[in-house]
């Protein structure tokens, strides 16, 4: 799904932020699958989610922040 007319195909920071805030379950599932396949996407999701999770009412970001923490690859 295209979000906010974002031209670059893929998971840029802007696209990730838009998917978290406005995406459907299908969008989330596709992003999750991409993140599990690419650690750079997972890190990008974590950075965006942590930055927005400062607000306790941004629960979608809290969910993604905890998801990334749980699925972070072992060092």
N, C-alpha and C positions, 0 to 999 in steps of 0.2 A: 504494500500500500504506500502511495506517495503521501508524504506529510508536508504540509505547508509549502508545497511546490519546491521542495528541495531537489535541486538538479543532480548533484552527484549521487550515483547509485551506491548504496552501501550504508554503513552505520557511522556516519560522521557524528560529532558531538551534538550538533543541532538536531540531527535526525533521532538520536537516542533520547535526547531530552523531550522531543515531541512525542515519540512513541510511548515513553513512560507517562507523560502527562495526559495524552489524548488517545492513545492507541487502544485497540480492541484486544480481546484475549488472543485472537489469531496473530495480531502484530506482536504481542508479547511473546508468544510461543516461537515465532520465527526469529525474533531477536535473541531469545534464550538459546535456541539451537545454534545460531551464528556465534554467540558468545562461548558456548561450550566447545565449538570447533576452532575458535581463534582467541587466544589469550589477550591480544591487544584490545579486542572489542570488550572483553570481560573487564579489563582494567579501566577502559573508558567509561563503561557503565558505572563502575564503582566510584570513579572520580565525580561524575555528575550526580549520582545519588547521594554521596556524602555531602556535597556542597549544598544540595537542596534539602537534605534531611535535617538541617538546622531548625527548620520550621516544624514543630511537632504535628501540625495538621497536614503536612505533605506525606500522607501515609503511603502513597504509591512509591515514593522515593525511599522511604524506610524499608519497604518490602524488598526493593531491588538492592539496597545497600546490604541488607542481611543475606540476601541470596548470593551476592558476590562474595561476601565474607565466608559463607559456608562452602562455596564451590571454588574457592581460590586454590590454584594448584599448589601442591606441597613443594616447599623449597628444597 
